[in-house]
Amino acid sequence: MPLLPIQTDAAPAAIGPYSQAVVAGGFVFCSGQIAMDPATGALVEGDV
């Protein structure tokens, strides 16, 4: 099954060696995202 890595400049760059998402077999698998302010790099506190 072919894997199509997805990456966009509209989201913060991945810190580790992984893609922001991968398309495989008709599914989109999204990687996790920490609560980080992309402008400052600071962690955002609070609940959703």
N, C-alpha and C positions, 0 to 999 in steps of 0.2 A: 504494500500500500504506500503510495507516495505521500510525503509530508511536505506541506507548504508553510514555511515559517512566516509569521506576520510581524512587522515592525513599523511603527509610525513615529515621526518626529513630534507629533502632537501630545505625546505622553513622555514622562521622564524615562531616560535611558535605563535599561536593566543594569543592576549592580553586579549580578553574577553572569555566568556563561549560559544564558537561556534566552529564548525569544519571548516577546510580549504575548504571543499566541501562536498556535499551530493549527492548521486545517488538516484533518485526516479523516478519510472515509465518510465525508458528508457532515462531520462534526467540527466545531471550533472549540479548542481547548485553550482557555485563558490562564495565564500565570497570575499569581497573587500580586497584590499591590499593598505596600505599607502606607500608612497615613503620613506622607511626607509632602511638605510644601516645595514644589519644584523650583520656585524662585529663590528660596533661602536654604533648602536642604534640611530644614528643621522638622522634627516630628510634630505632627498636629495632635493635640490632646482632645479628649472627649469621646462621646459615643455618637453613633449614627442615629 
